[in-house]
Amino acid sequence: MKIIFLLIAVLLIWWVLRTLRSGRAAASKPQIKNMLSCKYCGLHIPEDEAVQHNSKSYCSKEHAQKDNP
């Protein structure tokens, strides 16, 4: 009976450690984002941070305005 409890405890500890290790590995992977180039200055910025104007990408509202007077 003690052997069964010991076996269950070892398996439980192994499962918890494996779960924690795989969680850390997934969290440490960098997120790859699509980068766009500002049509005014050429700065590369993530797509979700870009300002879109007339189907062109800009790094800021100011550059969008300067390129389209």
Biopython code that builds the backbone (N, CA, C, O; Angstrom):
import numpy as np
from Bio.PDB.StructureBuilder import StructureBuilder

atoms = [
    (1, "MET", "N", (0.816, -1.188, 0.000)),
    (1, "MET", "CA", (0.000, 0.000, 0.000)),
    (1, "MET", "C", (0.867, 1.263, 0.000)),
    (1, "MET", "O", (0.565, 2.225, -0.706)),
    (2, "LYS", "N", (1.943, 1.258, 0.790)),
    (2, "LYS", "CA", (2.842, 2.406, 0.851)),
    (2, "LYS", "C", (3.541, 2.622, -0.486)),
    (2, "LYS", "O", (3.821, 3.757, -0.871)),
    (3, "ILE", "N", (3.817, 1.538, -1.183)),
    (3, "ILE", "CA", (4.493, 1.639, -2.472)),
    (3, "ILE", "C", (3.592, 2.339, -3.490)),
    (3, "ILE", "O", (4.073, 3.124, -4.306)),
    (4, "ILE", "N", (2.298, 2.061, -3.446)),
    (4, "ILE", "CA", (1.356, 2.700, -4.369)),
    (4, "ILE", "C", (1.312, 4.200, -4.110)),
    (4, "ILE", "O", (1.355, 4.987, -5.056)),
    (5, "PHE", "N", (1.226, 4.612, -2.839)),
    (5, "PHE", "CA", (1.215, 6.039, -2.514)),
    (5, "PHE", "C", (2.521, 6.715, -2.920)),
    (5, "PHE", "O", (2.511, 7.840, -3.418)),
    (6, "LEU", "N", (3.624, 6.044, -2.713)),
    (6, "LEU", "CA", (4.921, 6.590, -3.098)),
    (6, "LEU", "C", (5.001, 6.743, -4.619)),
    (6, "LEU", "O", (5.494, 7.756, -5.114)),
    (7, "LEU", "N", (4.529, 5.765, -5.343)),
    (7, "LEU", "CA", (4.517, 5.827, -6.804)),
    (7, "LEU", "C", (3.627, 6.967, -7.296)),
    (7, "LEU", "O", (4.004, 7.695, -8.214)),
    (8, "ILE", "N", (2.455, 7.124, -6.695)),
    (8, "ILE", "CA", (1.550, 8.212, -7.075)),
    (8, "ILE", "C", (2.193, 9.563, -6.772)),
    (8, "ILE", "O", (2.084, 10.489, -7.576)),
    (9, "ALA", "N", (2.862, 9.692, -5.622)),
    (9, "ALA", "CA", (3.522, 10.944, -5.256)),
    (9, "ALA", "C", (4.634, 11.286, -6.238)),
    (9, "ALA", "O", (4.762, 12.441, -6.644)),
    (10, "VAL", "N", (5.434, 10.308, -6.623)),
    (10, "VAL", "CA", (6.519, 10.534, -7.576)),
    (10, "VAL", "C", (5.953, 10.951, -8.927)),
    (10, "VAL", "O", (6.466, 11.884, -9.546)),
    (11, "LEU", "N", (4.916, 10.284, -9.390)),
    (11, "LEU", "CA", (4.295, 10.644, -10.664)),
    (11, "LEU", "C", (3.670, 12.038, -10.615)),
    (11, "LEU", "O", (3.738, 12.780, -11.595)),
    (12, "LEU", "N", (3.073, 12.392, -9.505)),
    (12, "LEU", "CA", (2.481, 13.716, -9.354)),
    (12, "LEU", "C", (3.559, 14.802, -9.388)),
    (12, "LEU", "O", (3.389, 15.826, -10.051)),
    (13, "ILE", "N", (4.651, 14.582, -8.683)),
    (13, "ILE", "CA", (5.761, 15.543, -8.689)),
    (13, "ILE", "C", (6.351, 15.658, -10.092)),
    (13, "ILE", "O", (6.635, 16.764, -10.551)),
    (14, "TRP", "N", (6.536, 14.548, -10.769)),
    (14, "TRP", "CA", (7.068, 14.563, -12.141)),
    (14, "TRP", "C", (6.142, 15.345, -13.061)),
    (14, "TRP", "O", (6.607, 16.146, -13.872)),
    (15, "TRP", "N", (4.823, 15.121, -12.943)),
    (15, "TRP", "CA", (3.861, 15.810, -13.793)),
    (15, "TRP", "C", (3.866, 17.315, -13.531)),
    (15, "TRP", "O", (3.822, 18.101, -14.477)),
    (16, "VAL", "N", (3.918, 17.729, -12.271)),
    (16, "VAL", "CA", (3.942, 19.153, -11.926)),
    (16, "VAL", "C", (5.204, 19.813, -12.473)),
    (16, "VAL", "O", (5.129, 20.892, -13.060)),
    (17, "LEU", "N", (6.350, 19.187, -12.293)),
    (17, "LEU", "CA", (7.604, 19.758, -12.797)),
    (17, "LEU", "C", (7.600, 19.857, -14.316)),
    (17, "LEU", "O", (8.067, 20.852, -14.870)),
    (18, "ARG", "N", (7.095, 18.867, -14.981)),
    (18, "ARG", "CA", (7.025, 18.891, -16.452)),
    (18, "ARG", "C", (6.094, 19.996, -16.929)),
    (18, "ARG", "O", (6.395, 20.675, -17.911)),
    (19, "THR", "N", (4.979, 20.185, -16.256)),
    (19, "THR", "CA", (4.032, 21.235, -16.622)),
    (19, "THR", "C", (4.647, 22.617, -16.415)),
    (19, "THR", "O", (4.491, 23.493, -17.265)),
    (20, "LEU", "N", (5.337, 22.819, -15.307)),
    (20, "LEU", "CA", (5.974, 24.110, -15.036)),
    (20, "LEU", "C", (7.070, 24.405, -16.051)),
    (20, "LEU", "O", (7.195, 25.535, -16.522)),
    (21, "ARG", "N", (7.857, 23.402, -16.387)),
    (21, "ARG", "CA", (8.939, 23.589, -17.342)),
    (21, "ARG", "C", (8.405, 23.938, -18.727)),
    (21, "ARG", "O", (8.964, 24.809, -19.394)),
    (22, "SER", "N", (7.351, 23.288, -19.170)),
    (22, "SER", "CA", (6.792, 23.583, -20.491)),
    (22, "SER", "C", (6.110, 24.941, -20.505)),
    (22, "SER", "O", (6.084, 25.591, -21.550)),
    (23, "GLY", "N", (5.564, 25.389, -19.400)),
    (23, "GLY", "CA", (4.956, 26.712, -19.312)),
    (23, "GLY", "C", (5.989, 27.807, -19.431)),
    (23, "GLY", "O", (5.737, 28.821, -20.083)),
    (24, "ARG", "N", (7.145, 27.630, -18.820)),
    (24, "ARG", "CA", (8.218, 28.616, -18.911)),
    (24, "ARG", "C", (8.782, 28.680, -20.319)),
    (24, "ARG", "O", (9.108, 29.761, -20.809)),
    (25, "ALA", "N", (8.899, 27.551, -20.963)),
    (25, "ALA", "CA", (9.457, 27.513, -22.321)),
    (25, "ALA", "C", (8.534, 28.257, -23.290)),
    (25, "ALA", "O", (9.008, 28.971, -24.173)),
    (26, "ALA", "N", (7.237, 28.095, -23.128)),
    (26, "ALA", "CA", (6.297, 28.772, -24.017)),
    (26, "ALA", "C", (6.288, 30.270, -23.759)),
    (26, "ALA", "O", (6.137, 31.054, -24.696)),
    (27, "ALA", "N", (6.448, 30.682, -22.511)),
    (27, "ALA", "CA", (6.419, 32.102, -22.183)),
    (27, "ALA", "C", (7.695, 32.813, -22.632)),
    (27, "ALA", "O", (7.671, 34.019, -22.874)),
    (28, "SER", "N", (8.796, 32.090, -22.745)),
    (28, "SER", "CA", (10.054, 32.734, -23.090)),
    (28, "SER", "C", (10.263, 32.881, -24.601)),
    (28, "SER", "O", (11.217, 33.533, -25.026)),
    (29, "LYS", "N", (9.395, 32.292, -25.408)),
    (29, "LYS", "CA", (9.543, 32.420, -26.863)),
    (29, "LYS", "C", (9.160, 33.825, -27.288)),
    (29, "LYS", "O", (8.092, 34.309, -26.912)),
    (30, "PRO", "N", (10.004, 34.491, -28.061)),
    (30, "PRO", "CA", (9.673, 35.848, -28.499)),
    (30, "PRO", "C", (8.547, 35.834, -29.534)),
    (30, "PRO", "O", (8.437, 34.914, -30.345)),
    (31, "GLN", "N", (7.726, 36.864, -29.485)),
    (31, "GLN", "CA", (6.654, 36.999, -30.457)),
    (31, "GLN", "C", (7.223, 37.664, -31.717)),
    (31, "GLN", "O", (7.846, 38.723, -31.647)),
    (32, "ILE", "N", (7.001, 37.038, -32.839)),
    (32, "ILE", "CA", (7.487, 37.584, -34.101)),
    (32, "ILE", "C", (6.364, 38.417, -34.708)),
    (32, "ILE", "O", (5.257, 37.929, -34.937)),
    (33, "LYS", "N", (6.681, 39.700, -34.965)),
    (33, "LYS", "CA", (5.684, 40.602, -35.530)),
    (33, "LYS", "C", (6.100, 41.025, -36.923)),
    (33, "LYS", "O", (7.287, 41.093, -37.241)),
    (34, "ASN", "N", (5.108, 41.307, -37.743)),
    (34, "ASN", "CA", (5.362, 41.800, -39.085)),
    (34, "ASN", "C", (5.803, 43.255, -38.977)),
    (34, "ASN", "O", (5.120, 44.063, -38.349)),
    (35, "MET", "N", (6.936, 43.598, -39.583)),
    (35, "MET", "CA", (7.479, 44.942, -39.512)),
    (35, "MET", "C", (7.181, 45.691, -40.816)),
    (35, "MET", "O", (7.255, 45.125, -41.906)),
    (36, "LEU", "N", (6.845, 46.967, -40.676)),
    (36, "LEU", "CA", (6.584, 47.824, -41.833)),
    (36, "LEU", "C", (7.549, 48.998, -41.814)),
    (36, "LEU", "O", (8.010, 49.413, -40.751)),
    (37, "SER", "N", (7.846, 49.522, -42.966)),
    (37, "SER", "CA", (8.741, 50.655, -43.097)),
    (37, "SER", "C", (7.926, 51.935, -43.265)),
    (37, "SER", "O", (6.992, 51.975, -44.065)),
    (38, "CYS", "N", (8.274, 52.973, -42.518)),
    (38, "CYS", "CA", (7.614, 54.272, -42.646)),
    (38, "CYS", "C", (7.931, 54.835, -44.035)),
    (38, "CYS", "O", (9.095, 54.895, -44.432)),
    (39, "LYS", "N", (6.900, 55.243, -44.767)),
    (39, "LYS", "CA", (7.091, 55.768, -46.130)),
    (39, "LYS", "C", (7.759, 57.140, -46.123)),
    (39, "LYS", "O", (8.230, 57.595, -47.165)),
    (40, "TYR", "N", (7.810, 57.804, -44.973)),
    (40, "TYR", "CA", (8.418, 59.129, -44.895)),
    (40, "TYR", "C", (9.890, 59.056, -44.487)),
    (40, "TYR", "O", (10.743, 59.657, -45.140)),
    (41, "CYS", "N", (10.192, 58.319, -43.404)),
    (41, "CYS", "CA", (11.572, 58.318, -42.895)),
    (41, "CYS", "C", (12.275, 56.971, -43.003)),
    (41, "CYS", "O", (13.489, 56.898, -42.816)),
    (42, "GLY", "N", (11.537, 55.902, -43.302)),
    (42, "GLY", "CA", (12.151, 54.594, -43.471)),
    (42, "GLY", "C", (12.286, 53.780, -42.192)),
    (42, "GLY", "O", (12.787, 52.656, -42.237)),
    (43, "LEU", "N", (11.852, 54.316, -41.051)),
    (43, "LEU", "CA", (11.930, 53.595, -39.782)),
    (43, "LEU", "C", (11.051, 52.350, -39.836)),
    (43, "LEU", "O", (9.917, 52.408, -40.312)),
    (44, "HIS", "N", (11.571, 51.230, -39.351)),
    (44, "HIS", "CA", (10.790, 49.997, -39.301)),
    (44, "HIS", "C", (10.061, 49.927, -37.967)),
    (44, "HIS", "O", (10.663, 50.100, -36.908)),
    (45, "ILE", "N", (8.758, 49.670, -38.032)),
    (45, "ILE", "CA", (7.915, 49.593, -36.850)),
    (45, "ILE", "C", (7.000, 48.379, -36.959)),
    (45, "ILE", "O", (6.701, 47.931, -38.066)),
    (46, "PRO", "N", (6.542, 47.830, -35.807)),
    (46, "PRO", "CA", (5.603, 46.711, -35.858)),
    (46, "PRO", "C", (4.303, 47.123, -36.545)),
    (46, "PRO", "O", (3.856, 48.264, -36.420)),
    (47, "GLU", "N", (3.719, 46.203, -37.253)),
    (47, "GLU", "CA", (2.512, 46.483, -38.031)),
    (47, "GLU", "C", (1.379, 47.008, -37.153)),
    (47, "GLU", "O", (0.631, 47.888, -37.581)),
    (48, "ASP", "N", (1.238, 46.488, -35.939)),
    (48, "ASP", "CA", (0.146, 46.925, -35.077)),
    (48, "ASP", "C", (0.361, 48.322, -34.497)),
    (48, "ASP", "O", (-0.574, 48.888, -33.930)),
    (49, "GLU", "N", (1.563, 48.900, -34.619)),
    (49, "GLU", "CA", (1.835, 50.255, -34.138)),
    (49, "GLU", "C", (1.884, 51.281, -35.267)),
    (49, "GLU", "O", (1.995, 52.479, -35.006)),
    (50, "ALA", "N", (1.804, 50.831, -36.503)),
    (50, "ALA", "CA", (1.926, 51.727, -37.658)),
    (50, "ALA", "C", (0.653, 52.542, -37.852)),
    (50, "ALA", "O", (-0.449, 52.089, -37.542)),
    (51, "VAL", "N", (0.831, 53.752, -38.370)),
    (51, "VAL", "CA", (-0.286, 54.615, -38.737)),
    (51, "VAL", "C", (-0.524, 54.418, -40.232)),
    (51, "VAL", "O", (0.391, 54.581, -41.039)),
    (52, "GLN", "N", (-1.751, 54.069, -40.594)),
    (52, "GLN", "CA", (-2.099, 53.827, -41.995)),
    (52, "GLN", "C", (-2.793, 55.055, -42.570)),
    (52, "GLN", "O", (-3.718, 55.592, -41.961)),
    (53, "HIS", "N", (-2.345, 55.501, -43.750)),
    (53, "HIS", "CA", (-2.972, 56.634, -44.436)),
    (53, "HIS", "C", (-2.819, 56.424, -45.938)),
    (53, "HIS", "O", (-1.706, 56.258, -46.436)),
    (54, "ASN", "N", (-3.938, 56.432, -46.656)),
    (54, "ASN", "CA", (-3.937, 56.195, -48.114)),
    (54, "ASN", "C", (-3.178, 54.917, -48.467)),
    (54, "ASN", "O", (-2.372, 54.904, -49.398)),
    (55, "SER", "N", (-3.435, 53.865, -47.734)),
    (55, "SER", "CA", (-2.816, 52.541, -47.901)),
    (55, "SER", "C", (-1.286, 52.568, -47.818)),
    (55, "SER", "O", (-0.617, 51.698, -48.375)),
    (56, "LYS", "N", (-0.735, 53.563, -47.124)),
    (56, "LYS", "CA", (0.701, 53.634, -46.852)),
    (56, "LYS", "C", (0.900, 53.575, -45.345)),
    (56, "LYS", "O", (0.013, 53.950, -44.578)),
    (57, "SER", "N", (2.072, 53.101, -44.924)),
    (57, "SER", "CA", (2.374, 52.961, -43.505)),
    (57, "SER", "C", (3.340, 54.045, -43.049)),
    (57, "SER", "O", (4.298, 54.376, -43.747)),
    (58, "TYR", "N", (3.074, 54.594, -41.867)),
    (58, "TYR", "CA", (3.913, 55.632, -41.279)),
    (58, "TYR", "C", (4.169, 55.305, -39.813)),
    (58, "TYR", "O", (3.407, 54.578, -39.176)),
    (59, "CYS", "N", (5.266, 55.862, -39.293)),
    (59, "CYS", "CA", (5.604, 55.614, -37.892)),
    (59, "CYS", "C", (4.848, 56.542, -36.946)),
    (59, "CYS", "O", (4.775, 56.261, -35.749)),
    (60, "SER", "N", (4.285, 57.637, -37.448)),
    (60, "SER", "CA", (3.537, 58.570, -36.605)),
    (60, "SER", "C", (2.543, 59.354, -37.458)),
    (60, "SER", "O", (2.624, 59.365, -38.686)),
    (61, "LYS", "N", (1.599, 60.012, -36.772)),
    (61, "LYS", "CA", (0.622, 60.850, -37.470)),
    (61, "LYS", "C", (1.315, 62.026, -38.151)),
    (61, "LYS", "O", (0.912, 62.461, -39.230)),
    (62, "GLU", "N", (2.360, 62.532, -37.504)),
    (62, "GLU", "CA", (3.092, 63.669, -38.060)),
    (62, "GLU", "C", (3.712, 63.333, -39.418)),
    (62, "GLU", "O", (3.652, 64.142, -40.344)),
    (63, "HIS", "N", (4.298, 62.161, -39.538)),
    (63, "HIS", "CA", (4.911, 61.772, -40.804)),
    (63, "HIS", "C", (3.852, 61.517, -41.872)),
    (63, "HIS", "O", (4.088, 61.785, -43.050)),
    (64, "ALA", "N", (2.698, 61.005, -41.478)),
    (64, "ALA", "CA", (1.614, 60.810, -42.439)),
    (64, "ALA", "C", (1.147, 62.172, -42.978)),
    (64, "ALA", "O", (0.857, 62.312, -44.167)),
    (65, "GLN", "N", (1.079, 63.164, -42.095)),
    (65, "GLN", "CA", (0.646, 64.509, -42.512)),
    (65, "GLN", "C", (1.696, 65.179, -43.380)),
    (65, "GLN", "O", (1.356, 65.836, -44.364)),
    (66, "LYS", "N", (2.976, 65.021, -43.029)),
    (66, "LYS", "CA", (4.053, 65.658, -43.790)),
    (66, "LYS", "C", (4.165, 65.077, -45.205)),
    (66, "LYS", "O", (4.480, 65.797, -46.153)),
    (67, "ASP", "N", (3.906, 63.782, -45.339)),
    (67, "ASP", "CA", (4.030, 63.129, -46.641)),
    (67, "ASP", "C", (2.805, 63.417, -47.525)),
    (67, "ASP", "O", (2.869, 63.265, -48.745)),
    (68, "ASN", "N", (1.698, 63.831, -46.909)),
    (68, "ASN", "CA", (0.444, 64.106, -47.633)),
    (68, "ASN", "C", (-0.062, 65.486, -47.251)),
    (68, "ASN", "O", (-1.004, 65.595, -46.467)),
    (69, "PRO", "N", (0.534, 66.534, -47.780)),
    (69, "PRO", "CA", (0.143, 67.904, -47.373)),
    (69, "PRO", "C", (-1.272, 68.260, -47.797)),
    (69, "PRO", "O", (-1.738, 69.367, -47.529)),
]
sb = StructureBuilder()
sb.init_structure("model")
sb.init_model(0)
sb.init_chain("A")
sb.init_seg("    ")
for serial, (resi, resn, name, xyz) in enumerate(atoms, 1):
    if name == "N":
        sb.init_residue(resn, " ", resi, " ")
    sb.init_atom(name, np.array(xyz, "f"), 0.0, 1.0, " ", f" {name:<3s}", serial, name[0])
structure = sb.get_structure()
